[in-house]
Amino acid sequence: MKKLLCILLALMTVLPGFALVQGADDGVMREGLTSIGLTRLMGNGINLGNTFEACNATLPYTPGKDPKTYEVYWGQPVTTQEMLYAMKAAGFDTIRIPVAWMTNATDLGNGDYTIDPAYLARVRQVVDYARNAGMYVIINDHWDGGWWGMFGSEDPAVRQLAMEAYTGMWAQIATYFADYSDYVIFESANEELCARLDENSSRYCSDSTVTLFSENQCYALCNQINQAFVDTVRGTGGNNATRFLLIAGYGTNIDQTFDPRFRMPTDTAEDRLLISVHYYDPWSYCGASTADGATAWGTEGDFKYMDRQLQKMTKFTRQGVGVVIGEYGALPDGKGNMKANDLAYHAHFLDLCDYYDFTSCLWDCSGFFIRRTLKMSDEEMAELYLSRNAASEAGIPYEDVQAAARTRADASIAAAPATFVEDAIVITEDSTAAWLMWNDGSWSLSYSVGDTYNPDSISPGMVVTDAQITGPGTYTVGIDFTGTAQGYSKSIAFSALGIMNGEKLFPNFVVDIKEVRINGEIYRLKGRAYTTSDDGKTTRVNLYNSWVTAVPVNQARMHYGNLAGATPTPININDPIIQRIETIYITFEYGPQKTN
């Protein structure tokens, strides 16, 4: 605490006009405004992506470095007042500013988390740009070089420093912006409050090679950090005593935040907490690196799935907690190309946010709104966002806004096709199919990744061989990539053989891979594939899964119970043939587990 007070005193002495309100912000905290009431005023939001969170975690901190050097580090232009005026004119009422405070502005590697005054001043300048434009502002600490992994260090002193640095960081930020109005919102984290707290991917936590926390412990730590955030900000006083605070959900994942292990912090202020989650479902569509590699989206099931997922967040609005979808979008590719049905995707998303009473911030790195030209890249998308901004709904009773949104959403669902794929295997509760889940190494090609068999989730040009499973027997699944835009799969990011409903219809059956052919040649696996299940419904055999670091011995099945040599990565992605996969076919026997 003594060190923190010294930091704050130092900031006050080196910055003339410290914590004074700038620009159009009047410092007013509106009485009687609840967090749900606030989300109705926040309208459309947009992220200032790849800007203040741009960083290089491998480089040491450089004191006195021009903050604008970091701002353009990932290819974005320097932020200007004209840019924020143009964003507001394009229909965006809120701007979310992701920031890499620790990596760019502190010497945390040497235990010093004092934020560089120049960096604070530059962030404040952009906040003032937004306030001059009449926008709401969300400030967070983003991925930030992965420093969050310090919470999972093997060294207790490093773990203690992580919490000290976290609360010290927010004490500085909150004090610096203490006199700004309730148009300025602080967000506790980005996507890091989850198993990432136990990652060891940065220079801050390279000492740790052991996973310290179970999932239950990660949830508990997430809740502890969010509570520390609220307590720290409230403790700085002034407008921060009642400022709206945005609480990052567990990994900002809807399902994981919906989990009862996630708890909202307690607060001394009433109705001043909001909850943040992100929505990029399905990632094979939203995040595909090329527009022509994105999986198809727009079936009746796709529209309904989005509806079901967002509806889960009404758990919080029923408790009086406003919901902010802090990031979302069917993202343009690196060349600015939009994806098929992207207008329908975003329109349905905005309809559902209106219906369920949420606000949202589009993730953007000059893909939707081009910062160098100060305009939207797509005319239809521009019309959509202008038609859904705060001004377009001003004065209209919320019930009317909600009813109109539900009518549009239902019409979209009714007009959607049942499937895009002819002759697809139809799955019911009493039938099953086997398929090969796939993400190529460049994330540009994908097929039905996840525990639900979805033949519509396929990149254009891929030809798949799926198998209807009727009982014990020999089956073949595979993919032909030669008809895709790139003509082959560039290595593998993830692949698994899935059998929908396998655990229910054929419990304890084992997949025994007999042959793998890549580009027509027999491929020898570098380890033994095992049978398991993630959800207790779909049987899975990992072929390359880097996220699983150990065989789940209590869940893995192999004939005779022999797990020797089992691995979640039996395909070696360093093999030359894996770098250019034109075709892959896997033949397997499926039957009861042999025990003797």
C-alpha positions in Angstrom: 0.0 0.0 0.0 2.8 2.4 0.8 4.4 1.8 -2.6 1.0 2.4 -4.3 0.5 5.7 -2.5 4.0 6.8 -3.6 3.0 6.0 -7.2 -0.1 8.0 -7.0 1.6 11.0 -5.4 4.3 10.8 -8.2 1.6 10.9 -10.8 0.0 13.9 -9.3 3.3 15.8 -9.2 4.4 15.1 -12.7 1.2 15.7 -14.5 -0.2 19.3 -14.5 -4.0 19.2 -14.3 -3.9 15.6 -13.0 -7.4 14.0 -13.1 -9.0 17.2 -14.4 -11.9 16.7 -16.7 -11.0 17.4 -20.3 -13.0 18.2 -23.4 -16.8 17.7 -23.5 -16.9 15.5 -20.4 -18.8 17.4 -17.6 -18.0 15.0 -14.8 -21.7 14.5 -14.0 -22.8 11.2 -12.4 -26.5 10.8 -13.3 -28.8 9.9 -10.4 -31.2 7.0 -10.7 -29.5 5.5 -13.7 -29.3 1.7 -13.4 -26.9 -0.6 -15.3 -29.7 -1.9 -17.5 -30.8 1.7 -18.1 -27.2 2.5 -19.1 -27.0 -0.3 -21.7 -30.1 1.1 -23.4 -28.3 4.4 -23.8 -25.0 3.0 -25.0 -26.4 2.1 -28.4 -24.0 0.5 -30.9 -20.4 0.1 -29.8 -17.2 -0.5 -31.6 -13.7 -1.5 -30.5 -10.5 0.5 -31.2 -8.9 -2.8 -32.0 -5.2 -3.5 -32.5 -4.3 0.0 -31.2 -3.5 0.6 -27.5 -3.3 -3.2 -26.9 -0.7 -3.6 -29.6 2.5 -4.7 -28.0 5.6 -6.9 -28.3 5.9 -8.9 -25.1 9.4 -10.2 -26.0 10.9 -6.7 -25.8 11.9 -5.0 -22.5 10.0 -2.0 -21.3 11.4 1.3 -22.7 10.7 4.2 -20.4 9.9 7.5 -22.1 8.9 5.9 -25.4 6.4 7.8 -27.5 3.0 6.1 -26.8 2.0 6.5 -30.5 4.8 4.1 -31.4 2.8 1.3 -29.7 -0.4 2.6 -31.1 0.6 1.9 -34.7 2.6 -1.2 -33.9 0.0 -3.6 -35.4 -0.7 -1.6 -38.5 -3.4 0.8 -37.4 -3.1 4.6 -37.9 -2.7 7.1 -35.1 -6.0 7.8 -33.5 -7.4 11.3 -34.2 -10.3 13.4 -33.2 -11.7 13.3 -36.7 -11.7 9.5 -36.5 -13.9 9.5 -33.4 -16.3 12.0 -34.9 -16.6 9.8 -38.0 -17.2 6.7 -35.9 -20.1 8.5 -34.1 -21.4 9.7 -37.4 -21.3 6.1 -38.7 -23.7 5.0 -36.0 -21.4 4.0 -33.1 -22.3 5.4 -29.7 -19.7 3.6 -27.6 -16.0 2.9 -28.1 -14.2 0.2 -26.2 -10.5 0.9 -25.9 -8.4 -2.3 -25.2 -5.1 -1.3 -23.6 -1.7 -3.1 -22.9 -0.9 -1.2 -19.7 1.6 -3.6 -18.2 3.7 -4.4 -21.3 3.8 -1.0 -22.9 3.8 1.3 -19.9 5.3 -0.4 -16.9 8.6 -2.2 -15.9 6.6 -5.1 -14.4 9.4 -7.5 -15.4 11.5 -5.8 -12.7 8.6 -5.6 -10.2 7.6 -2.0 -10.9 4.0 -1.5 -12.1 4.1 2.3 -12.2 2.3 3.4 -15.4 4.2 5.7 -17.6 2.6 9.2 -17.3 2.9 9.8 -21.0 1.0 6.6 -21.8 -1.8 7.6 -19.4 -2.0 11.0 -20.9 -2.3 9.6 -24.5 -5.1 7.2 -23.5 -6.8 10.2 -21.8 -6.5 12.2 -25.0 -8.3 9.5 -27.0 -10.9 9.3 -24.2 -11.4 13.0 -24.6 -11.7 12.6 -28.4 -14.6 10.1 -27.8 -16.3 12.3 -25.2 -16.0 15.3 -27.6 -17.9 13.1 -30.0 -20.6 12.3 -27.4 -19.5 8.7 -27.1 -19.4 6.3 -24.1 -16.0 4.9 -23.4 -14.9 1.5 -22.0 -11.3 1.1 -20.8 -9.8 -2.3 -20.0 -6.5 -4.2 -19.7 -6.4 -6.5 -22.6 -4.2 -9.6 -23.3 -1.3 -7.3 -22.5 1.6 -9.6 -23.4 0.2 -12.5 -21.3 1.3 -11.1 -18.0 -1.8 -12.6 -16.5 0.0 -15.9 -16.4 1.9 -14.6 -13.3 -1.2 -15.6 -11.3 -0.3 -19.2 -12.1 3.4 -19.0 -11.5 5.1 -21.7 -9.4 6.7 -19.0 -7.4 4.4 -17.7 -4.6 6.1 -14.3 -4.7 5.3 -13.9 -8.4 1.7 -14.8 -7.7 1.6 -12.2 -5.0 3.1 -9.6 -7.3 0.5 -10.4 -9.9 -2.4 -9.3 -7.6 -0.4 -6.4 -6.2 0.3 -5.2 -9.8 -3.3 -5.7 -10.8 -4.8 -3.7 -8.0 -2.0 -1.1 -8.3 -2.7 -0.7 -12.0 -6.4 -0.1 -11.5 -5.8 2.2 -8.6 -3.7 4.4 -10.9 -6.1 4.3 -13.8 -9.1 4.9 -11.6 -7.5 7.8 -9.8 -6.4 9.3 -13.1 -9.9 9.3 -14.5 -11.7 9.8 -11.2 -13.4 13.1 -12.2 -14.8 11.9 -15.5 -18.5 11.3 -15.8 -20.4 8.0 -15.9 -19.9 8.0 -19.7 -16.5 6.5 -18.8 -16.6 2.8 -17.8 -13.8 0.6 -16.5 -13.7 -3.1 -17.5 -11.9 -5.6 -15.2 -10.1 -7.7 -17.9 -10.6 -9.0 -21.4 -10.7 -12.8 -22.0 -8.0 -13.7 -19.5 -10.0 -14.6 -16.3 -10.1 -18.3 -17.0 -7.4 -21.0 -17.5 -5.2 -18.3 -19.1 -4.4 -17.3 -15.5 -2.3 -20.5 -15.5 -0.7 -20.0 -18.9 3.1 -19.6 -19.1 3.5 -17.9 -22.4 5.2 -14.6 -21.6 8.4 -13.3 -20.2 6.7 -12.6 -16.9 5.9 -16.2 -16.1 8.4 -18.4 -18.0 9.5 -20.1 -14.8 6.3 -22.1 -14.6 5.8 -25.4 -16.4 3.2 -27.0 -14.2 -0.6 -26.3 -14.2 -1.3 -25.2 -10.7 -5.1 -24.8 -10.8 -8.1 -27.0 -11.5 -11.0 -25.5 -13.3 -12.8 -24.9 -10.0 -9.7 -23.0 -8.7 -9.6 -20.9 -11.9 -13.2 -20.0 -11.3 -12.4 -19.0 -7.7 -9.5 -16.9 -8.8 -11.5 -15.2 -11.5 -14.1 -14.3 -8.9 -11.4 -13.1 -6.5 -9.8 -10.8 -9.2 -13.1 -9.3 -10.2 -13.9 -8.6 -6.5 -10.4 -7.0 -6.1 -11.2 -4.8 -9.2 -14.4 -3.5 -7.7 -12.9 -2.9 -4.3 -9.9 -1.1 -5.7 -11.8 1.2 -8.0 -14.4 2.0 -5.3 -11.6 2.7 -2.8 -10.3 5.6 -5.0 -13.4 7.7 -4.2 -14.7 10.6 -6.2 -16.9 9.6 -9.1 -15.4 6.1 -8.9 -17.5 5.5 -5.8 -20.5 5.0 -8.1 -18.9 4.6 -11.5 -20.3 1.9 -13.7 -17.9 -1.1 -13.7 -17.9 -3.8 -16.4 -17.1 -7.2 -15.0 -15.4 -9.7 -17.3 -17.1 -13.0 -17.4 -15.2 -16.3 -17.1 -13.1 -16.2 -20.3 -15.8 -13.8 -21.5 -17.4 -17.1 -22.8 -21.2 -17.2 -22.6 -21.5 -20.9 -21.5 -18.7 -20.6 -18.9 -20.0 -17.3 -17.5 -23.5 -18.9 -17.3 -21.9 -21.6 -15.1 -22.9 -21.2 -11.4 -19.2 -21.2 -10.4 -18.9 -17.7 -11.8 -20.2 -15.1 -9.4 -20.7 -11.4 -9.7 -18.7 -9.3 -7.2 -20.4 -7.6 -4.3 -20.5 -3.8 -4.5 -21.0 -0.8 -2.3 -22.8 1.0 -5.1 -26.3 -0.1 -6.1 -27.1 -1.2 -9.7 -23.7 -0.1 -11.0 -22.2 -3.4 -12.2 -22.4 -4.7 -15.8 -21.2 -8.1 -17.2 -19.1 -8.6 -20.3 -19.0 -11.6 -22.6 -17.9 -12.1 -26.2 -19.6 -13.7 -29.2 -17.8 -15.1 -32.2 -19.9 -18.2 -32.9 -19.1 -20.1 -34.9 -15.4 -19.2 -35.0 -15.0 -21.2 -38.2 -17.2 -18.5 -39.8 -16.5 -15.4 -37.8 -12.7 -15.8 -37.4 -11.8 -17.5 -40.7 -8.6 -15.9 -42.0 -10.0 -15.8 -45.6 -13.5 -15.0 -46.8 -13.5 -17.9 -49.2 -12.4 -20.3 -46.5 -15.1 -19.4 -44.0 -17.7 -22.0 -43.2 -21.2 -21.4 -44.4 -23.6 -19.6 -42.1 -27.3 -18.8 -42.3 -29.3 -22.0 -41.8 -32.4 -22.1 -39.6 -30.2 -23.9 -37.0 -27.6 -21.1 -37.2 -30.1 -18.4 -36.5 -31.7 -20.4 -33.6 -28.3 -21.2 -32.1 -27.4 -17.5 -31.8 -30.8 -16.9 -30.2 -30.3 -19.7 -27.6 -26.8 -18.5 -26.8 -27.7 -14.9 -26.2 -30.8 -15.8 -24.3 -28.6 -17.4 -21.6 -27.3 -13.9 -20.7 -30.8 -12.9 -19.5 -29.7 -14.8 -16.3 -28.0 -11.5 -15.5 -30.5 -9.0 -16.7 -33.1 -10.8 -14.5 -30.8 -9.9 -11.6 -30.6 -6.3 -12.7 -27.2 -6.5 -14.2 -26.7 -4.9 -17.6 -25.1 -7.0 -20.3 -22.4 -5.8 -22.7 -21.3 -8.1 -25.5 -17.8 -6.5 -25.5 -16.7 -8.1 -28.7 -18.5 -9.8 -31.6 -18.5 -10.0 -35.4 -18.2 -12.0 -38.5 -14.8 -10.5 -39.1 -13.6 -9.3 -42.5 -10.5 -11.2 -43.7 -7.0 -9.6 -43.8 -7.8 -8.1 -47.2 -11.0 -6.5 -46.0 -13.3 -9.0 -47.8 -16.7 -9.5 -46.1 -18.1 -13.0 -45.7 -21.2 -14.5 -47.3 -24.3 -13.7 -45.2 -22.4 -11.3 -43.0 -25.2 -8.7 -43.2 -27.8 -11.2 -42.0 -25.4 -12.3 -39.2 -25.0 -8.8 -37.8 -28.6 -7.8 -38.3 -29.8 -10.9 -36.4 -27.3 -10.2 -33.7 -28.4 -6.6 -33.3 -32.0 -7.7 -33.3 -31.4 -10.2 -30.5 -29.4 -7.6 -28.5 -32.4 -5.3 -28.7 -34.8 -8.0 -27.8 -32.8 -9.3 -24.8 -31.9 -5.8 -23.7 -28.1 -5.9 -24.3 -25.6 -3.5 -25.7 -22.6 -4.6 -27.8 -19.3 -3.5 -29.2 -18.2 -4.7 -32.7 -14.7 -5.9 -32.8 -12.9 -3.9 -35.5 -9.4 -3.3 -36.7 -10.2 -1.1 -39.7 -12.1 -3.9 -41.3 -15.7 -2.6 -40.9 -14.9 1.1 -40.3 -11.8 2.1 -42.2 -9.9 4.5 -40.1 -7.8 5.9 -42.9 -10.8 6.8 -45.0 -13.1 7.5 -42.1 -16.0 5.5 -43.5 -17.6 2.1 -43.4 -16.2 -0.4 -45.9 -19.6 -1.8 -46.9 -22.6 0.4 -47.8 -25.3 -2.1 -46.6 -23.4 -2.6 -43.3 -23.2 1.2 -43.0 -27.0 1.5 -43.4 -27.5 -1.3 -40.8 -25.5 0.4 -38.0 -27.0 3.8 -38.7 -30.5 2.3 -38.4 -29.7 0.8 -35.0 -27.8 3.5 -33.2 -29.0 5.2 -30.0 -30.6 8.2 -31.9 -32.7 5.9 -34.0 -34.3 4.4 -30.9 -34.5 7.6 -28.8 -37.9 8.4 -27.5 -39.3 5.0 -28.5 -40.6 2.9 -25.5 -38.3 -0.1 -24.9 -41.3 -2.5 -25.2 -41.8 -1.2 -28.8 -38.1 -1.6 -29.6 -38.2 -5.1 -28.2 -41.3 -6.1 -30.1 -39.9 -4.9 -33.4 -36.6 -6.7 -32.9 -38.4 -10.0 -32.1 -40.5 -9.6 -35.2 -37.4 -9.1 -37.4 -35.6 -12.0 -35.7 -38.5 -14.4 -36.1 -38.7 -13.4 -39.8 -35.0 -14.1 -40.3 -35.4 -17.6 -38.8 -38.5 -18.4 -40.8 -36.8 -17.4 -44.1 -33.6 -19.4 -43.4 -33.0 -22.7 -45.2 -32.9 -25.9 -43.2 -29.5 -26.8 -44.8 -27.1 -25.9 -47.5 -25.8 -29.4 -48.0 -27.6 -31.9 -50.2 -27.8 -35.5 -49.1 -26.3 -34.7 -45.7 -26.7 -37.3 -43.0 -29.6 -36.4 -40.8 -29.0 -36.9 -37.1 -31.8 -37.6 -34.6 -31.6 -38.6 -31.0 -31.5 -42.3 -32.1 -29.0 -42.1 -35.0 -25.4 -41.2 -35.3 -22.7 -40.2 -37.8 -18.9 -40.2 -37.9 -17.0 -37.3 -39.4 -13.6 -35.7 -39.4 -13.5 -32.3 -37.5 -10.9 -30.0 -39.1 -9.2 -26.7 -38.8 -6.2 -26.2 -41.1 -3.0 -24.6 -39.8 -3.8 -21.2 -41.3 -7.4 -21.3 -39.9 -8.6 -20.7 -43.4 -10.4 -24.1 -43.8 -12.8 -25.7 -41.4 -15.3 -28.6 -41.1 -17.8 -29.2 -38.3 -15.5 -28.5 -35.4 -17.1 -29.3 -32.0 -19.2 -32.0 -30.4 -22.3 -31.3 -32.6 -22.2 -32.8 -36.1 -23.0 -29.9 -38.5 -22.3 -30.7 -42.2 -23.3 -27.0 -43.1 -20.2 -25.8 -41.1 -17.9 -26.3 -44.1 -15.5 -24.1 -46.0 -16.3 -23.8 -49.7 -14.8 -26.4 -52.0 -14.2 -29.1 -49.4 -15.6 -32.5 -50.2 -16.2 -34.7 -47.1 -16.8 -38.3 -46.6 -18.9 -38.9 -43.5 -20.3 -42.2 -42.3 -23.6 -43.3 -40.9 -22.9 -45.5 -37.9 -25.3 -48.4 -37.6 -23.4 -50.6 -35.1 -20.1 -52.4 -34.8 -18.1 -52.4 -38.1 -15.5 -50.8 -40.2 -16.0 -47.2 -41.5 -14.2 -44.5 -43.4 -14.2 -40.8 -43.0 -12.2 -38.1 -44.8 -11.8 -34.8 -46.6 -10.7 -33.8 -50.1 -9.3 -30.2 -50.1 -8.4 -30.0 -53.8 -11.5 -28.0 -54.7 -10.9 -25.2 -52.2 -9.4 -21.9 -53.1 -6.0 -22.8 -51.9 -6.2 -26.4 -53.1 -5.0 -28.1 -49.9 -4.9 -27.9 -46.1 -1.9 -26.0 -44.8 -1.0 -28.2 -41.9 -3.4 -28.8 -39.0 -4.5 -26.5 -36.2 -7.0 -29.1 -34.9 -8.5 -32.4 -36.0 -10.5 -35.1 -34.3 -12.7 -38.0 -35.4 -16.2 -37.5 -34.0 -19.1 -39.8 -33.6 -22.3 -37.9 -32.8 -24.5 -39.7 -30.1 -21.8 -42.4 -29.9 -21.7 -42.3 -26.1 -25.5 -42.7 -25.9 -26.1 -45.3 -28.5 -22.9 -47.3 -28.3 -21.5 -46.8 -24.7 -17.9 -48.0 -24.1 -17.3 -48.6 -27.8 -13.7 -48.0 -28.9 -12.5 -46.5 -32.2 -9.5 -48.5 -33.4 -7.8 -46.7 -36.3 -6.7 -49.2 -39.0 -5.4 -46.9 -41.7 -4.7 -43.3 -42.4 -4.1 -42.2 -46.0 -2.8 -38.7 -46.8 -2.5 -37.7 -50.4 -3.1 -41.3 -51.3 -0.1 -42.6 -49.2 -0.3 -44.6 -46.0 0.6 -42.4 -43.0 2.0 -43.9 -39.9 0.7 -42.2 -36.7 3.4 -41.1 -34.2 1.5 -42.3 -31.2 -1.7 -44.2 -30.3 -5.1 -42.5 -30.6 -7.5 -43.1 -27.7 -11.3 -42.9 -27.5 -12.9 -40.4 -25.2 -15.7 -37.8 -24.9 -15.8 -34.2 -23.9 -19.6 -33.9 -23.4 -20.7 -37.4 -22.5 -22.6 -37.5 -25.8 -20.3 -37.4 -28.7 -17.4 -39.9 -29.0 -14.1 -38.3 -29.9 -10.7 -39.4 -31.1 -8.1 -36.6 -31.1 -5.8 -36.7 -34.1 -4.1 -33.3 -33.4 -5.2 -31.4 -30.3 -2.6 -29.1 -28.9 -5.0 -27.9 -26.2 -5.0 -31.3 -24.5 -1.6 -31.7 -22.9 -2.1 -35.0 -21.2 -4.2 -38.2 -21.7 -7.3 -38.1 -19.5 -6.6 -41.5 -17.9 -10.0 -41.7 -16.2 -11.8 -41.1 -19.5 -9.6 -42.5 -22.2 -10.6 -45.9 -23.6 -8.4 -48.3 -25.6 -8.7 -52.1 -26.1 -7.5 -54.0 -23.1 -7.1 -50.8 -21.1 -3.6 -50.3 -22.3 -2.9 -46.6 -22.6 0.9 -46.9 -23.2 1.9 -44.6 -26.0 -1.5 -42.8 -26.1 -1.4 -39.2 -27.1 -3.8 -36.4 -28.1 -1.4 -35.6 -31.1 -0.8 -38.9 -32.9 -0.4 -36.9 -36.1 3.0 -35.1 -36.1 2.4 -31.7 -37.7 6.2 -31.4 -38.3 6.1 -34.2 -40.9 6.6 -32.8 -44.4 3.5 -34.4 -45.9 1.3 -32.6 -43.2 2.3 -29.2 -44.6 0.3 -29.8 -47.8 -2.7 -32.2 -47.3 -4.7 -32.5 -50.4 -6.7 -35.5 -49.2 -7.0 -37.4 -45.9 -9.0 -40.6 -45.3 -9.2 -42.6 -42.1 -10.5 -46.1 -41.8 -11.4 -47.4 -38.4 -13.1 -50.3 -36.6 -15.8 -49.4 -34.1 -17.0 -51.9 -31.5 -17.1 -52.8 -27.8 -14.0 -52.4 -25.8 -12.0 -55.6 -25.6 -11.0 -56.3 -22.0 -9.1 -59.7 -22.3 
